C-alpha cells in the first residue's frame, strides 16, 4: 500500500517518480479511467485523485469497485471518487457507462481507455464478438464515441488509449478480424493493440480543430494480474516472466499519467508514447488507409452512423 503524501511527510517512491511528470493540482478536472480496480488503471485513478481531480473509475466486479473506491478515497484524502460497474465487453454496458457518466457530470477533461485483457481460449461477448476484440478495441471505440460530445464541450481535453508493444507483431486481418479461423492468444492480442494505435491516430485526425487530443501508449511489461486468469501453461509462463522482468504498476502508469495531465503534451495529438516520450510504432501502426478502414468496420460493428 502506498504512503499518503501529507505535509512534511516524505514522498514514497511513486510520488518521487511522478514528480515533474504531472501537475500537483488537478482540482476542478473530471477524469474517467476504465479498468481502474487493478494494475496500472488503479494507480492512475489513485494518482489523479491524490491531486484533487474528480475521478470516475470503471470496473466489472461490484464488490471490488466498492472496495477500491473506498481505498482510493482514503489514500487520496479525496471524496470525489466514484466507480461505475460495467462489463466493457458488452455494448449495452458501455452505453450504460456513458449514460451514467453524463447524468452525473457536465464535463470530462480526460478519458483513459485502459481496460483490456488476453484470452487463451476462444470466447465471445454477449454481442457475439470475440472477447479480445470486443474488450480491447470495440470498448475503446464505442465508449469514446459516446463521450465525444462532452469531451468536445470540455476542451481542451484528452483521450489516452493504453496500447502495448505487442502491437508490433499484430496484423489487422480484415478478412477475419475476430480470428474465427485462427487460434486466439497473443496474436489476437497483438492485433487488438495495433488497433488501439490506429484508432488513436485516426481519431486525432477526425478531432482536428476541436481542442480534443488523442494519443496511445505502451506502459511497459507490468507485473499485474494481466494475462494470469485461469490455469494454463501460458498463465504460468506469464507469471514467471512478470516475476523476472516486469516493472511495477506504479512505473507502468507513468506514461498514462503524463499523457493525461502534463502541460508538455498540451495540444500534442496522434502520437504513440513509450516512457513518456513519443516513439515511432510499427509500420502497420502507421497505415492510415488501414486506420480509416478499421474505423468504418468498427462503426458497423457497433451500429453507429458516422459522427466524428
N, C-alpha and C positions, 0 to 999 in steps of 0.2 A: 504494500500500500504506500502511495506517495505521500511525502510530508507536505503539509499545508504551508504555503508561503504566508507569513504573518509577521508584520512589524519587523523587528530586528532578527527574527529567526533566520538562520542561514538557508539559502536555496538548496533544494535537493539537486541531484544530477540532471533530472529532467528540466527543471527550471533553468539551471545554468546553461544547458544545451540550447534551450529555446530563446535565451536572452539575445536580443538583437534580431531574431528572425521574425518576430511579430510584435505588434503594439501591446503595450501594457494595459491599455484601457479600451475595451470594446463596448462600453455602455451604450445602450440605445440600438445596438445591432441585433438582428434576428438571424439565426443560422440553423439550418436543418441538416442533420447528419444521419445517413442511413447506415444500418449495421453498427449501431452505437452501443451495443451491450457487451462487446468484447474486442480484444485486439486493438488495432490502430484506430478503429472507429470510436471506441470508448475513450481512449487517450485524447483523441481530437475533441470529443464533446467536453471532456473534463477541462482541457486547457483553454478552450473557448469560454467556458463558464467561469473559470478562475479569473478571467479578465473582464467579467461583467456582462458578457453577451447573454441574450436570451437564447437558450439552446433547446431545440426540439429534436429529440432522438427518435429513431425508428428501429424497432426490433420485433421479432416474431413470437417470442415467448413472454406471456403476460407477467409471470412471476419474476422473470429475470429483468424485464423492463422496469417493474416496480422497484426491485432491489437496487438496480444501477441508478435509477433516478434519485432515490434516497441517498445513495452513496455519493454521487456527484454533487448534489445539493450541499451535503455536509462538508466534503473536501474543498469545494469551491467557495463555501460560505455564500451561496447564491441560490435564492429560492426560485429563480426564473429558469427552471429546468423541467422539462416535461417529456414524456415518451408517448408515441403513438404505436399501438400494437398492430402489426400487419405482416403478412407473408408476401414479400415483394416478388415472388414468382407468380402471383395471382394478379391479373389485371384489374379485377374487381377491387382487391385490397389496395392497389396503387391509386385507383380513383378515390377510394375512401380516405387515404392518407392526404391527398391533395384537398379534398373537401373539408376534412377536419382542420387542416392547417389554415386554410383560408377563412374558415369560420372563426378561428381564434386569433388570427394575426392579420394585420393590414400591410405588412411589409416583409420582404425576405431579402436580406443582404447577401447571403451566401448559401448555396446548395452544394452539399458534399455528397456526391454519389459514391458510396463506399461499399455497400453490402454486396457480397459475392460468395461464390463457392466453387468447388470442383466435385464432380460426381463420377465415381469409378464404375458404376453400373447404370445402365440406361434407365431413366425415369422421365416422366412427363409431368408438366404442371397441370393445374386444374383446367387450363385453357388448351391442353393438348400439345404444348410446346416442350421440346427437350429442355430439361431443367437448367443445364448450364447456360444455354442461350436465353432462356426466359429470365433467369435471375441476374446474370452478369451483363447482358446487353439490353434486353427489352425493358427491364425495370428502369435502367438509366434513361432510356429513350422516352418512355411514357411518362414517368414522373416529372422529368424535366419539361416536357411539353405542357403538362397540366399546370405547372407552376410558372410558366414563362410570363404570363400576364402580370403576376405580382412581382417577379424579378425585374421586368422592364419598368414597372411603376416605381420600383425602389432604386433604380440606377443612380450612381454606379454600383453594380452588383456583380457577383462572381458565381460561376459554376465550375466546380472542381470534380473531375472524374478520376477515380483511382483505377489505373490500369495495371500493367505488370511488364517486367522484362520478358515474360513468357510470350508477349506478342510477337517476338522475333521469330518464333517457329510456328506462328499462326498463319493461316491462309483462309481468306473468305471464299468458301466454296458455295457459290450461288446456286449450283445445281443440287446441293444437299446441305443447306445451312444448319439443319438440326442433326446432321450426321446420322440419319436414319439407316444408312447403309454402311456405316463405319463403327468401329469400336470407340466408345466415349472414353474420356480420360484427359490426359494432359494436352493432346492435340485439340480436343474440343475446347478446353480451357484457353489454350493459346489463341484460337480463333476468336473467342469472346473478348479477350483482352486486346486483340488487334482491333476489333470492332469498337471498343471504348475509345481508342485514339482516333479512328476515322470519324466516329460520332462527334468527338470534341472538336475536331478540325472543321468538319462541315458545319457544325453548329456555330462556330466562331464566324464563319463567313456569312451565314444567314443572319447573324445578330449584329453585323457591322453597322455602326452608327447608332446603336440603341443604348450604349453605355454598359452593356452586359458582356462580360468576358467569359471565355470557355477554354480551359486548359486540362490536360491529362498528366498523369504522373506514374512513376514506378516507385513504390515505397521502400523497396529492398526486400530481401528474403527475411521475413519476420517470424520470430518464434511466437506462435499463437496456436489457436485451435484449428486454424485453417488447414484443410486437407487431411484432417485426422479423425473425421467422423467415421463410424463403422469399424469393422475389423477386416483387414486385408493386408497382403504383402505391401501394397502401396502406402497404406496409412502408417504401417510400421516404418517403412523407408523414409517417409516424410518426417516422422517424429525423430528418427535418428539424425537426419540431415539438419533439422532445426536445432537439435542439441549440439551439433558440431559447428555449424557455420552461421546460424541465424542471428540477426540483430534483435534488440528488444522492441516491443510495440512502441515504447516512448521514442526510440530512434526512428522507427518506421513512420511515425506520424508527423515527423518534422516537415517533410516536403508538403504534405497536405495542409498543415497549419500555415506554412509560408505562403502557399498559393491562396489560401483563404483570407489572409489578413495583411500580408506585408505591403507597405507602401511601394516597395521596389517593383512590384508587379502590377501596380495600378495601370489599367489600360492595356496590359500585355495579354494577348489572346492567340489561340490557335496553336499553342506550343506543347511540347512534351518535356517534362522535367524529371530529373534524377538528382538526388542530393541537393535540392534547391537550386539547380542550375538547368537551363534549357539544353537539351541534347537532341541529336538527330535520331529519330526512331528508324525502324527497318524500312526498306524501300516500299514494302507493301503498305506500311502505315502512312506513306506519303502519296498514295494513289488516290487523287481526288475524284477521278472518274468512278472508282470503286466506292468512295465515300458517298457520292451522290446517289449511286445505285442502291447502296445499303440503306440510305435514308428512305428512299421510295419503297423498298421492300418492307422496311420496318413500319412505315405508315400503314401499309396494307395489313400487316400482322396485328396491329392494334386498332384498326378501323378508324384512322384519323384522316381527315382531309388536310391538304397542305395549308399550313397556317404560318409557318416561320418564314 
